[in-house]
């Protein structure tokens, strides 16, 4: 996705690093104070140390290792601990792994002889006697009794990737962990990507050494072929891989999802075509690679294949599984048998936001939705046999809710916030949603002054209703006129109009916008991933940079009809996709927007990666015009207002060449602007001492100079 670093400044209540439920569903575990502890979910005072500081302290060291993540073996006798982690692009998925044996009271490091912090996605075998992991693009199995390490693949290189993924699969399909133990522990299924033909984007580092050097990133832009992808099964003791005989060109299709099909003999996979508008589900025989297609679906726009949009919770003894589809115009839950026959479980004109738990024992599915307000999120349940969904979240808790439901479906770790409520964490019972523990407001919340956010809707001249929020100046006087600053994202990767903590805050502004006399506002255009139905979300197909921009501008026109808005002082800003939207608004509607701050923008859609941009805009050469017409670069000649461009030269996501192409275009048309380039900073522009403070100072100074605050 176009990673939006600044949705808003948010805080999420947490239960602790690596929090996870015990198998009985009444207690949860986390890393706390150098130990791994278990807490009774109904009474947090009942605390049991599972892995002590002493056990977590390696021989010869004086302090326990830092626990980033952990996992218990099936019988609970061993703990797999992830530590010393390092980022692979977005997330710290590389690191070192240790196994603590609770019976023997020992702890041993895995992968001895491998490079430090090179192990990824380590997992116990079902019987807990072995651990499989990825290191330097090969898969290994280590026997815990003998410490013998067996390589299952040996062809891994920088571009031949086993058991994990390339940059674009990770970024756009949320694929990271690329292998699965079979339920009987005899085999491992894995992805292999061949990125050998993917060209490198060469980022230029000019500051860390006397002589500049390049930093290569394998990056397939629009029109470039994806990596060749295939799925294979290899014996856990070593041997030849059996490749699944998936039909279709392995380069011109994606395989975003793969799992064992509730047994040790079959895999189930999802395949997307290059356009991502046709999804096929297939059962694959692990021993032979033979494939049986069971279900296919098409969409005139695209089909979502991200983790929250699929199911594969198996029910009925492995005869059926849960699936999510938008085929009737709304995102709904279905059960599907092995012959690919779907049954609708959630009926009605509303969207399922995310799956939470399939509780087969009690015959219920928990999911989040918000049928009446697309800015909020609540817990619902529906019978496993289908029917009318019932809201579980208490009616008085208006806002946004997230849940981690226990395996038995009786308890949930619950987080709640709203635009006027600091995040709180508690434990609730289900399905009655009664608070059992927690719920205290953190001390730090008492010193935070939350903005007074007003939610509203506007209907544009095109007949489109848009959600929005607004924060008015402190000591607001409706008889006076105030400048307005619009915050925009505008693309399918994220919402900006949500009723949760942080909405209405702007961490890039040094000070208080309300106290300084600004109106701060945001609108949610069509194409945003709001729970308002398929048509709302997918109207943007072929239209990024046009339809979303018109929605924003026409919505702004309605907002500007308020007598207290000074139409001569209208600013807009955004990051990543929001930076692109900012530029298009400044260029296409210069009569509305007088000042813009664009951060890390895609200035030319042909520069961005193939999976994201082709999903929403089509394929080259036949759809080239959509990419060109929707790009800010095509409209730069229309700039009339005050523009600040901000970009990190080390951005591996939205490369700095976007900014340079825009600079050239603005220069060509003699359009003056200001530029702030941050050397070697990534898409988040956060690295380096003082960077965040400097960015906020730059943002604030430019805004105040060109869109002066205060009433008139």
C-alpha positions as CSV (number, residue, x, y, z in Angstrom):
1,X,0.0,0.0,0.0
2,X,1.0,3.6,-0.1
3,X,2.1,3.6,3.5
4,X,0.5,6.6,5.3
5,X,2.9,7.4,8.1
6,X,0.7,10.1,9.6
7,X,-2.9,9.1,9.7
8,X,-3.1,11.2,12.9
9,X,-1.2,11.1,16.1
10,X,-2.6,8.0,17.8
11,X,-2.1,5.9,20.9
12,X,-3.4,2.4,21.3
13,X,-3.9,0.8,24.7
14,X,-1.6,-2.2,25.1
15,X,-1.6,-5.2,27.3
16,X,2.2,-5.8,26.9
17,X,4.7,-7.0,24.3
18,X,3.7,-10.2,22.6
19,X,0.4,-10.6,24.5
20,X,-1.3,-13.9,23.7
21,X,-3.9,-16.2,25.2
22,X,-3.3,-19.4,27.0
23,X,-5.0,-22.4,25.5
24,X,-7.8,-22.5,28.1
25,X,-8.8,-19.0,27.2
26,X,-8.9,-17.6,30.7
27,X,-5.4,-16.2,31.0
28,X,-3.1,-14.3,28.8
29,X,0.7,-14.0,28.7
30,X,3.1,-11.3,27.9
31,X,6.7,-10.1,28.4
32,X,6.9,-7.9,31.4
33,X,10.0,-6.6,33.3
34,X,12.4,-9.1,31.8
35,X,10.1,-12.1,32.4
36,X,7.4,-13.9,30.6
37,X,4.3,-13.9,32.8
38,X,0.8,-15.2,32.8
39,X,-2.1,-13.2,34.2
40,X,-5.6,-14.3,35.0
41,X,-7.7,-12.2,32.6
42,X,-10.5,-11.9,35.2
43,X,-8.1,-10.8,38.0
44,X,-4.8,-9.2,37.0
45,X,-3.4,-9.5,40.5
46,X,-3.1,-13.2,39.8
47,X,0.3,-13.2,38.2
48,X,2.5,-16.2,37.5
49,X,6.0,-16.1,36.2
50,X,6.4,-18.6,33.3
51,X,9.9,-17.8,32.2
52,X,12.1,-16.1,34.9
53,X,14.7,-13.5,34.5
54,X,17.3,-16.1,35.5
55,X,16.3,-18.5,32.7
56,X,16.2,-15.6,30.2
57,X,19.8,-14.6,31.1
58,X,22.3,-16.5,28.9
59,X,25.4,-18.0,30.4
60,X,28.1,-15.4,30.8
61,X,25.6,-12.5,30.7
62,X,24.3,-10.3,33.5
63,X,20.9,-9.4,32.1
64,X,18.1,-11.2,30.5
65,X,17.6,-11.0,26.8
66,X,15.0,-8.6,25.5
67,X,11.8,-10.5,24.6
68,X,10.4,-9.1,21.4
69,X,8.1,-12.0,20.6
70,X,7.6,-15.5,22.0
71,X,5.6,-18.7,21.3
72,X,5.0,-21.8,23.4
73,X,5.3,-25.4,22.1
74,X,2.0,-27.3,21.9
75,X,2.6,-29.0,25.3
76,X,3.8,-25.8,26.9
77,X,7.2,-27.2,27.9
78,X,9.3,-25.0,25.7
79,X,9.3,-21.3,24.7
80,X,10.6,-19.9,21.5
81,X,11.9,-16.3,22.0
82,X,12.6,-13.7,19.4
83,X,15.2,-11.1,20.3
84,X,17.8,-8.7,18.9
85,X,15.5,-7.9,16.0
86,X,16.2,-5.8,12.9
87,X,13.9,-4.4,10.3
88,X,13.3,-5.9,6.9
89,X,11.7,-2.8,5.3
90,X,8.6,-2.2,7.5
91,X,8.9,-4.6,10.4
92,X,11.6,-6.1,12.5
93,X,11.2,-9.7,11.3
94,X,14.9,-10.6,11.4
95,X,16.6,-11.5,14.6
96,X,18.0,-14.1,16.9
97,X,15.9,-17.0,18.4
98,X,16.4,-18.9,21.6
99,X,14.5,-21.9,23.0
100,X,13.9,-22.0,26.8
101,X,13.2,-25.5,28.1
102,X,11.0,-25.1,31.2
103,X,11.5,-28.7,32.3
104,X,15.2,-28.8,32.0
105,X,15.5,-25.1,33.0
106,X,17.9,-24.4,30.1
107,X,18.0,-21.9,27.3
108,X,19.8,-22.4,24.0
109,X,20.3,-20.2,21.0
110,X,19.1,-21.5,17.6
111,X,21.0,-21.2,14.3
112,X,24.5,-21.3,15.7
113,X,26.9,-20.5,13.0
114,X,24.3,-18.4,11.1
115,X,24.8,-14.6,10.9
116,X,23.6,-12.6,13.9
117,X,20.0,-11.4,13.6
118,X,19.5,-13.3,10.4
119,X,16.7,-15.8,11.5
120,X,13.1,-15.2,10.5
121,X,9.7,-16.6,11.4
122,X,10.9,-19.5,13.6
123,X,8.1,-22.0,14.5
124,X,8.0,-25.1,16.6
125,X,7.0,-28.3,14.8
126,X,3.6,-29.6,16.0
127,X,5.3,-32.1,18.4
128,X,7.7,-29.4,19.7
129,X,10.9,-31.4,19.0
130,X,12.1,-29.2,16.1
131,X,12.1,-25.6,15.0
132,X,12.0,-24.4,11.4
133,X,13.2,-20.9,10.4
134,X,14.4,-18.9,7.4
135,X,17.9,-17.5,7.2
136,X,19.3,-15.7,4.1
137,X,16.5,-16.9,1.9
138,X,16.8,-20.6,2.8
139,X,14.7,-22.7,5.1
140,X,16.2,-24.7,7.9
141,X,15.0,-27.3,10.5
142,X,16.8,-27.6,13.7
143,X,16.4,-30.6,16.0
144,X,16.3,-29.4,19.6
145,X,17.7,-32.5,21.2
146,X,20.8,-32.7,19.0
147,X,21.1,-29.1,17.8
148,X,21.5,-30.6,14.3
149,X,20.6,-28.1,11.6
150,X,19.2,-29.4,8.3
151,X,18.8,-27.1,5.3
152,X,15.6,-27.8,3.4
153,X,16.5,-25.4,0.6
154,X,20.0,-24.5,-0.7
155,X,19.3,-22.4,-3.7
156,X,18.4,-19.2,-1.8
157,X,20.2,-16.0,-3.0
158,X,19.6,-12.3,-2.8
159,X,17.0,-12.8,-5.6
160,X,15.9,-16.4,-5.1
161,X,13.7,-16.2,-2.1
162,X,12.5,-19.2,-0.1
163,X,10.2,-19.0,2.8
164,X,9.7,-15.2,2.8
165,X,9.0,-12.5,0.2
166,X,10.3,-9.7,-1.9
167,X,9.7,-6.0,-1.2
168,X,6.5,-5.6,-3.1
169,X,4.8,-8.8,-1.9
170,X,5.5,-7.7,1.6
171,X,4.4,-4.1,1.1
172,X,1.2,-4.7,-1.0
173,X,0.0,-8.2,-0.1
174,X,1.1,-8.2,3.6
175,X,3.1,-11.4,2.9
176,X,6.1,-11.9,5.2
177,X,6.1,-15.3,6.8
178,X,6.4,-17.7,3.8
179,X,6.3,-21.2,5.2
180,X,3.9,-23.5,7.0
181,X,4.5,-26.8,9.0
182,X,2.1,-29.5,8.0
183,X,-0.3,-30.6,10.8
184,X,1.6,-33.9,11.2
185,X,5.0,-32.2,11.2
186,X,6.3,-34.3,8.3
187,X,6.4,-31.6,5.7
188,X,6.8,-27.9,5.2
189,X,4.9,-25.9,2.5
190,X,6.6,-22.7,1.3
191,X,6.6,-19.9,-1.2
192,X,9.5,-19.4,-3.6
193,X,9.9,-16.1,-5.4
194,X,12.4,-15.6,-8.1
195,X,13.2,-11.8,-8.2
196,X,16.1,-12.3,-10.5
197,X,14.6,-10.2,-13.3
198,X,13.3,-7.4,-11.0
199,X,15.3,-4.3,-11.5
200,X,16.9,-2.5,-8.6
201,X,16.0,1.1,-7.7
202,X,19.3,2.7,-6.7
203,X,19.0,5.1,-3.8
204,X,22.0,7.4,-3.5
205,X,23.7,7.8,-0.1
206,X,25.8,11.0,-0.2
207,X,26.4,11.6,3.5
208,X,27.5,8.4,5.3
209,X,30.9,8.2,3.5
210,X,33.2,10.5,1.8
211,X,32.3,9.1,-1.6
212,X,28.6,8.6,-2.4
213,X,27.4,5.0,-2.8
214,X,24.2,3.4,-4.0
215,X,21.7,1.4,-2.0
216,X,19.8,-1.1,-4.2
217,X,16.2,-2.0,-3.6
218,X,14.5,-4.6,-5.8
219,X,11.4,-2.7,-6.9
220,X,9.1,-3.5,-9.8
221,X,7.4,-0.3,-11.0
222,X,4.2,-0.2,-13.0
223,X,4.5,-2.3,-16.1
224,X,7.4,-4.3,-14.9
225,X,6.9,-8.1,-14.3
226,X,6.4,-9.3,-10.8
227,X,8.7,-12.0,-9.4
228,X,8.0,-15.6,-10.5
229,X,6.1,-17.2,-7.7
230,X,5.4,-20.8,-6.9
231,X,4.5,-23.0,-3.9
232,X,6.2,-26.2,-2.9
233,X,6.2,-28.9,-0.3
234,X,9.4,-30.3,1.1
235,X,9.9,-33.2,3.6
236,X,10.9,-31.9,7.0
237,X,13.8,-34.3,7.2
238,X,15.1,-33.0,3.8
239,X,14.7,-34.0,0.2
240,X,13.2,-32.9,-3.0
241,X,10.5,-30.2,-3.2
242,X,7.2,-31.1,-4.8
243,X,6.0,-28.1,-6.7
244,X,2.3,-27.4,-6.9
245,X,1.1,-27.5,-10.5
246,X,-0.8,-24.2,-10.3
247,X,-2.2,-23.3,-13.7
248,X,-1.3,-20.1,-15.4
249,X,1.8,-18.1,-15.9
250,X,3.8,-18.0,-12.7
251,X,5.0,-14.5,-13.5
252,X,1.6,-13.0,-14.5
253,X,-0.2,-14.3,-11.4
254,X,0.1,-13.7,-7.7
255,X,-0.3,-16.2,-4.9
256,X,-1.1,-14.0,-1.9
257,X,-2.5,-16.8,0.4
258,X,-1.5,-20.4,1.1
259,X,-2.3,-22.7,4.1
260,X,-2.7,-26.4,4.8
261,X,-6.3,-27.4,4.2
262,X,-7.1,-28.7,7.7
263,X,-5.1,-31.9,7.0
264,X,-1.5,-32.9,6.1
265,X,-2.3,-34.0,2.6
266,X,-3.7,-30.9,0.9
267,X,-2.9,-27.2,0.6
268,X,-5.4,-24.5,-0.2
269,X,-4.1,-21.5,-2.1
270,X,-5.5,-18.3,-3.5
271,X,-4.3,-17.1,-6.9
272,X,-4.9,-13.6,-8.4
273,X,-4.3,-12.7,-12.0
274,X,-2.0,-9.7,-12.8
275,X,-5.0,-7.3,-12.9
276,X,-6.1,-8.6,-9.5
277,X,-9.7,-8.7,-10.6
278,X,-10.0,-12.5,-10.7
279,X,-9.5,-14.7,-7.6
280,X,-9.3,-18.5,-7.8
281,X,-9.2,-20.9,-4.9
282,X,-7.5,-24.3,-5.4
283,X,-6.9,-27.4,-3.4
284,X,-3.4,-28.9,-4.1
285,X,-2.4,-32.5,-3.3
286,X,0.9,-32.1,-1.4
287,X,2.4,-35.4,-2.5
288,X,1.9,-35.0,-6.2
289,X,1.3,-31.2,-6.7
290,X,-2.0,-31.9,-8.5
291,X,-4.4,-29.0,-8.4
292,X,-8.2,-28.9,-8.2
293,X,-9.8,-25.5,-8.7
294,X,-12.8,-25.1,-6.5
295,X,-14.0,-21.5,-6.6
296,X,-13.4,-18.4,-8.7
297,X,-14.7,-14.8,-8.4
298,X,-14.3,-11.7,-10.6
299,X,-14.8,-8.0,-10.0
300,X,-15.0,-5.1,-12.5
301,X,-12.5,-3.3,-10.3
302,X,-10.2,-5.4,-8.1
303,X,-10.5,-8.1,-5.4
304,X,-9.0,-7.6,-2.0
305,X,-6.6,-10.4,-0.9
306,X,-5.2,-9.0,2.3
307,X,-5.3,-11.0,5.5
308,X,-8.3,-9.3,6.9
309,X,-10.2,-9.9,3.7
310,X,-9.9,-13.7,3.7
311,X,-10.8,-16.5,6.1
312,X,-9.7,-20.1,6.0
313,X,-10.9,-21.0,9.5
314,X,-11.9,-24.6,9.0
315,X,-15.2,-25.9,10.4
316,X,-17.3,-29.0,10.3
317,X,-14.3,-31.3,10.8
318,X,-12.4,-29.8,7.9
319,X,-15.2,-30.1,5.4
320,X,-15.8,-26.4,5.1
321,X,-14.0,-23.1,5.7
322,X,-14.9,-19.5,6.3
323,X,-14.4,-17.0,3.5
324,X,-15.0,-13.3,3.0
325,X,-16.2,-11.8,-0.3
326,X,-17.7,-8.6,-1.7
327,X,-19.5,-10.3,-4.5
328,X,-23.0,-9.1,-3.5
329,X,-21.8,-5.5,-3.1
330,X,-21.0,-5.7,0.6
331,X,-18.1,-7.4,2.4
332,X,-19.7,-10.5,3.9
333,X,-18.8,-13.7,5.6
334,X,-19.5,-17.0,3.8
335,X,-18.9,-20.7,4.6
336,X,-17.6,-22.7,1.7
337,X,-17.3,-26.4,1.3
338,X,-14.4,-28.2,-0.4
339,X,-16.4,-28.1,-3.7
340,X,-16.4,-24.4,-3.6
341,X,-20.1,-23.9,-2.8
342,X,-20.5,-20.7,-0.7
343,X,-23.3,-20.0,1.8
344,X,-23.9,-16.4,2.9
345,X,-23.7,-16.1,6.7
346,X,-24.0,-12.3,7.2
347,X,-27.0,-10.8,5.4
348,X,-27.7,-7.1,5.0
349,X,-26.5,-3.8,3.6
350,X,-23.4,-3.5,5.7
351,X,-19.7,-4.4,5.6
352,X,-17.8,-6.8,7.8
353,X,-14.7,-4.8,8.7
354,X,-12.6,-7.7,10.1
355,X,-13.0,-11.3,11.3
356,X,-12.4,-11.8,15.0
357,X,-13.1,-15.4,16.0
358,X,-14.9,-18.4,14.6
359,X,-16.2,-20.1,17.7
360,X,-17.5,-23.4,16.4
361,X,-18.1,-24.9,19.8
362,X,-20.7,-22.2,20.6
363,X,-21.9,-21.9,17.0
364,X,-21.0,-18.2,16.6
365,X,-18.7,-16.0,14.6
366,X,-17.5,-12.7,16.0
367,X,-16.6,-9.8,13.6
368,X,-16.3,-6.1,13.6
369,X,-18.6,-3.8,11.7
370,X,-20.4,-0.5,11.9
371,X,-23.6,-0.5,9.8
372,X,-24.8,2.9,10.9
373,X,-21.6,5.0,11.1
374,X,-18.6,4.4,8.8
375,X,-16.3,6.3,11.2
376,X,-16.7,3.8,14.0
377,X,-16.0,0.1,14.7
378,X,-18.0,-2.3,16.9
379,X,-18.1,-6.0,17.7
380,X,-20.9,-8.1,16.3
381,X,-21.8,-11.8,16.3
382,X,-23.7,-14.0,13.9
383,X,-24.7,-17.6,14.2
384,X,-22.4,-20.0,12.4
385,X,-25.4,-21.2,10.4
386,X,-26.0,-17.7,9.3
387,X,-28.7,-15.1,10.1
388,X,-29.1,-11.6,11.5
389,X,-26.0,-10.2,13.2
390,X,-26.2,-8.8,16.7
391,X,-24.2,-6.0,18.2
392,X,-22.0,-7.1,21.1
393,X,-20.3,-3.8,22.0
394,X,-22.2,-1.9,24.6
395,X,-24.3,0.9,23.1
396,X,-23.0,3.6,25.3
397,X,-19.4,3.1,24.1
398,X,-19.5,5.2,20.9
399,X,-16.3,5.2,19.0
400,X,-13.7,2.6,17.8
401,X,-13.2,-0.8,19.4
402,X,-10.7,-3.6,18.8
403,X,-10.7,-7.1,20.3
404,X,-8.4,-10.0,20.9
405,X,-10.9,-12.8,21.7
406,X,-9.8,-15.8,23.8
407,X,-9.8,-19.2,22.1
408,X,-12.9,-20.3,24.1
409,X,-14.8,-17.2,23.0
410,X,-15.7,-16.3,26.6
411,X,-13.3,-13.4,27.2
412,X,-11.7,-10.6,25.1
413,X,-8.9,-8.1,25.6
414,X,-10.6,-5.0,24.5
415,X,-9.3,-1.6,23.4
416,X,-11.6,1.4,23.1
417,X,-11.1,5.0,22.2
418,X,-12.9,7.9,20.5
419,X,-12.0,11.3,19.3
420,X,-12.9,12.6,22.8
421,X,-11.7,9.6,24.8
422,X,-8.2,8.5,25.6
423,X,-7.6,4.8,24.8
424,X,-8.4,2.4,27.6
425,X,-7.8,-1.4,27.8
426,X,-9.9,-3.8,29.7
427,X,-11.0,-7.4,29.8
428,X,-14.6,-8.1,28.9
429,X,-16.7,-11.3,29.1
430,X,-18.5,-12.4,26.0
431,X,-21.2,-12.3,24.7
432,X,-22.5,-10.0,27.5
433,X,-19.5,-7.5,27.1
434,X,-19.2,-7.0,30.9
435,X,-15.9,-5.4,32.1
436,X,-14.0,-7.8,34.3
437,X,-10.8,-5.9,34.9
438,X,-8.9,-2.9,33.6
439,X,-10.4,0.1,32.1
440,X,-8.4,2.6,34.0
441,X,-7.5,5.9,32.3
442,X,-3.7,6.2,32.2
443,X,-2.1,9.0,34.2
444,X,-0.6,10.5,31.0
445,X,-4.1,11.0,29.7
446,X,-4.8,13.6,32.4
447,X,-2.3,16.0,30.9
448,X,-3.5,15.7,27.3
449,X,-5.9,18.3,26.0
450,X,-8.0,16.6,23.4
451,X,-9.4,18.6,20.5
452,X,-13.2,19.1,20.3
453,X,-13.9,17.2,17.2
454,X,-17.2,17.7,15.4
455,X,-18.2,15.0,12.9
456,X,-20.5,16.0,10.0
457,X,-21.6,15.0,6.5
458,X,-21.7,17.1,3.3
459,X,-23.5,16.3,0.1
460,X,-21.5,17.4,-3.0
461,X,-22.9,18.8,-6.2
462,X,-22.4,15.3,-7.6
463,X,-24.8,13.9,-5.1
464,X,-22.1,12.1,-3.1
465,X,-22.3,12.2,0.7
466,X,-19.0,12.4,2.4
467,X,-18.1,12.0,6.1
468,X,-15.9,14.7,7.7
469,X,-14.6,16.1,10.9
470,X,-13.7,19.6,12.0
471,X,-11.9,21.1,15.0
472,X,-12.8,24.8,15.4
473,X,-10.5,27.4,17.0
474,X,-10.5,27.9,20.7
475,X,-12.8,30.7,21.8
476,X,-14.5,30.3,18.4
477,X,-16.7,33.2,17.3
478,X,-19.1,32.4,14.5
479,X,-19.2,36.0,13.5
480,X,-15.5,36.0,12.6
481,X,-13.6,34.3,9.8
482,X,-10.8,31.7,10.3
483,X,-8.3,30.0,8.0
484,X,-8.9,26.3,7.4
485,X,-6.4,23.5,7.0
486,X,-7.6,20.3,5.3
487,X,-5.9,17.0,6.1
488,X,-6.1,14.5,3.2
489,X,-5.2,11.0,2.3
490,X,-7.7,10.0,-0.4
491,X,-6.5,6.6,-1.7
492,X,-7.7,3.0,-1.0
493,X,-5.0,2.3,1.7
494,X,-6.5,4.3,4.6
495,X,-9.2,6.3,6.2
496,X,-8.8,9.8,7.8
497,X,-12.3,10.3,9.1
498,X,-12.5,7.9,12.1
499,X,-13.9,8.3,15.6
500,X,-10.8,7.3,17.5
501,X,-8.2,8.9,19.7
502,X,-5.9,11.1,17.7
503,X,-8.5,12.3,15.3
504,X,-8.2,16.1,15.0
505,X,-4.6,16.1,16.3
506,X,-1.7,17.2,14.1
507,X,1.7,16.2,15.4
508,X,3.4,18.1,12.6
509,X,2.1,21.3,14.0
510,X,4.4,22.9,16.6
511,X,1.8,24.1,19.1
512,X,-2.0,24.1,19.2
513,X,-3.8,24.7,15.9
514,X,-7.0,25.5,17.7
515,X,-5.3,28.0,20.1
516,X,-3.6,29.7,17.2
517,X,-6.9,30.2,15.4
518,X,-7.0,27.5,12.7
519,X,-9.9,25.4,11.6
520,X,-8.6,21.8,11.1
521,X,-10.7,19.5,9.0
522,X,-10.8,16.3,6.9
523,X,-13.1,14.7,4.4
524,X,-13.4,11.0,3.4
525,X,-13.8,10.7,-0.4
526,X,-14.9,7.7,-2.4
527,X,-12.2,5.1,-2.7
528,X,-11.3,5.2,0.9
529,X,-11.6,1.8,2.7
530,X,-14.6,2.9,4.7
531,X,-17.3,0.4,5.5
532,X,-19.8,1.9,3.1
533,X,-20.1,-0.8,0.5
534,X,-18.2,-1.9,-2.6
535,X,-19.5,0.9,-4.8
536,X,-18.2,3.6,-2.5
537,X,-14.8,1.9,-2.2
538,X,-14.3,0.8,-5.8
539,X,-15.6,3.9,-7.6
540,X,-12.0,5.0,-7.6
541,X,-10.9,2.3,-10.1
542,X,-9.0,3.9,-13.0
543,X,-9.6,7.2,-11.2
544,X,-6.9,7.8,-8.5
545,X,-6.0,11.4,-8.9
546,X,-9.3,12.4,-10.5
547,X,-12.4,11.1,-8.8
548,X,-11.0,11.2,-5.3
549,X,-9.7,14.7,-6.0
550,X,-13.0,15.9,-7.2
551,X,-14.8,14.5,-4.2
552,X,-12.4,16.3,-1.9
553,X,-12.7,19.6,-3.8
554,X,-16.5,19.5,-4.1
555,X,-16.7,18.5,-0.4
556,X,-14.4,21.4,0.5
557,X,-16.7,23.8,-1.4
558,X,-19.6,22.8,0.8
559,X,-17.5,23.3,3.9
560,X,-16.4,26.7,2.7
561,X,-20.0,27.8,2.5
562,X,-19.8,28.2,6.3
563,X,-19.7,32.0,6.9
564,X,-16.9,31.5,9.5
565,X,-14.4,30.1,7.0
566,X,-12.0,32.5,5.3
567,X,-11.9,31.3,1.7
568,X,-8.8,33.3,1.1
569,X,-6.9,31.2,3.6
570,X,-7.4,27.6,2.6
571,X,-4.6,25.1,3.1
572,X,-4.2,21.3,2.5
573,X,-1.6,18.8,3.5
574,X,-1.0,15.1,3.3
575,X,1.6,12.4,3.4
576,X,2.4,9.6,0.9
577,X,-0.9,9.1,-1.0
578,X,-2.1,12.2,0.9
579,X,0.9,14.1,-0.5
580,X,-0.2,13.1,-4.0
581,X,-3.7,14.2,-3.3
582,X,-2.4,17.5,-1.9
583,X,-0.6,18.2,-5.2
584,X,-3.6,17.3,-7.3
585,X,-5.8,19.5,-5.3
586,X,-3.4,22.4,-5.6
587,X,-3.0,21.9,-9.3
588,X,-6.6,20.9,-10.3
589,X,-8.5,23.2,-8.0
590,X,-6.2,26.2,-7.5
591,X,-9.2,28.5,-7.0
592,X,-10.0,26.6,-3.8
593,X,-6.6,25.7,-2.2
594,X,-4.2,28.5,-1.7
595,X,-1.4,26.7,0.3
596,X,-0.3,23.1,0.2
597,X,2.3,20.9,2.0
598,X,3.0,17.7,0.2
599,X,5.1,15.0,2.0
600,X,6.6,11.9,0.3
601,X,4.2,12.1,-2.6
602,X,3.8,9.9,-5.6
603,X,4.1,12.6,-8.2
604,X,4.0,10.2,-11.2
605,X,2.0,7.0,-10.8
606,X,4.2,5.2,-13.3
607,X,7.0,5.4,-10.7
608,X,5.1,3.4,-8.1
609,X,5.1,-0.3,-7.5
610,X,3.2,-2.6,-9.8
611,X,1.0,-4.5,-7.3
612,X,-0.5,-1.4,-5.7
613,X,-0.9,0.9,-8.7
614,X,-2.0,-1.8,-11.2
615,X,-4.6,-3.0,-8.7
616,X,-6.4,0.3,-8.8
617,X,-5.4,1.7,-12.2
618,X,-5.0,-1.2,-14.7
619,X,-2.2,-2.5,-16.9
620,X,0.1,-1.1,-19.4
621,X,0.0,-0.3,-22.3
622,X,-3.8,-0.3,-22.6
623,X,-4.5,1.7,-19.4
624,X,-1.6,4.1,-19.5
625,X,-3.8,7.1,-19.9
626,X,-5.3,6.6,-16.5
627,X,-1.9,6.6,-14.8
628,X,-0.9,9.7,-16.7
629,X,-4.1,11.7,-16.2
630,X,-4.3,11.0,-12.5
631,X,-0.7,11.9,-11.8
632,X,0.1,15.3,-10.2
633,X,2.9,15.6,-12.8
634,X,0.3,16.1,-15.5
635,X,-1.3,19.1,-13.8
636,X,1.8,20.9,-12.4
637,X,1.5,23.8,-14.9
638,X,-1.7,24.9,-13.0
639,X,0.0,25.8,-9.7
640,X,-1.0,29.2,-8.4
641,X,-0.7,28.9,-4.7
642,X,2.1,28.4,-2.1
643,X,3.6,24.9,-2.2
644,X,6.1,23.1,0.0
645,X,7.5,19.7,-1.2
646,X,9.0,17.4,1.4
647,X,10.7,14.1,0.7
648,X,13.4,11.8,2.1
649,X,16.1,10.9,-0.3
650,X,16.3,7.4,1.2
651,X,12.7,6.6,0.7
652,X,12.5,2.9,-0.4
653,X,8.7,3.1,-0.9
654,X,8.0,6.3,-2.7
655,X,11.4,7.1,-4.3
656,X,13.0,10.5,-4.4
657,X,12.8,10.5,-8.2
658,X,9.2,11.4,-7.7
659,X,10.2,14.7,-6.1
660,X,12.9,15.4,-8.7
661,X,10.5,14.8,-11.6
662,X,8.0,17.3,-10.0
663,X,10.8,19.8,-9.5
664,X,11.7,19.6,-13.2
665,X,8.1,20.0,-14.2
666,X,7.6,23.0,-12.0
667,X,10.8,24.6,-13.2
668,X,9.8,24.1,-16.8
669,X,6.6,26.0,-16.2
670,X,8.3,28.7,-14.0
671,X,6.3,27.8,-11.0
672,X,8.0,28.8,-7.7
673,X,7.8,26.6,-4.7
674,X,9.8,25.5,-1.7
675,X,11.6,22.2,-1.2
676,X,12.8,20.3,1.9
677,X,14.8,17.2,1.2
678,X,15.9,15.0,4.1
679,X,19.1,13.0,3.2
680,X,18.8,9.3,3.6
681,X,15.5,9.4,5.5
682,X,13.0,6.8,4.6
683,X,9.2,7.1,3.9
684,X,8.6,8.0,7.6
685,X,11.2,10.8,7.6
686,X,12.0,9.9,11.2
687,X,15.6,8.8,11.2
688,X,18.4,11.0,12.5
689,X,18.7,13.2,15.5
690,X,16.3,16.1,15.4
691,X,14.5,15.1,12.2
692,X,10.9,14.9,13.5
693,X,11.3,18.2,15.4
694,X,12.8,19.9,12.3
695,X,10.0,18.6,10.0
696,X,7.4,20.0,12.5
697,X,9.2,23.3,12.6
698,X,9.4,23.5,8.8
699,X,5.7,22.5,8.4
700,X,4.5,25.0,11.0
701,X,6.6,27.9,9.8
702,X,5.5,27.5,6.2
703,X,1.8,27.2,7.2
704,X,1.9,30.3,9.3
705,X,3.7,32.3,6.7
706,X,1.4,31.4,3.8
707,X,-1.9,30.7,5.6
708,X,-1.7,33.1,8.6
709,X,-3.6,32.0,11.7
710,X,-6.2,33.9,13.6
711,X,-9.6,35.4,13.2
712,X,-10.5,38.3,11.0
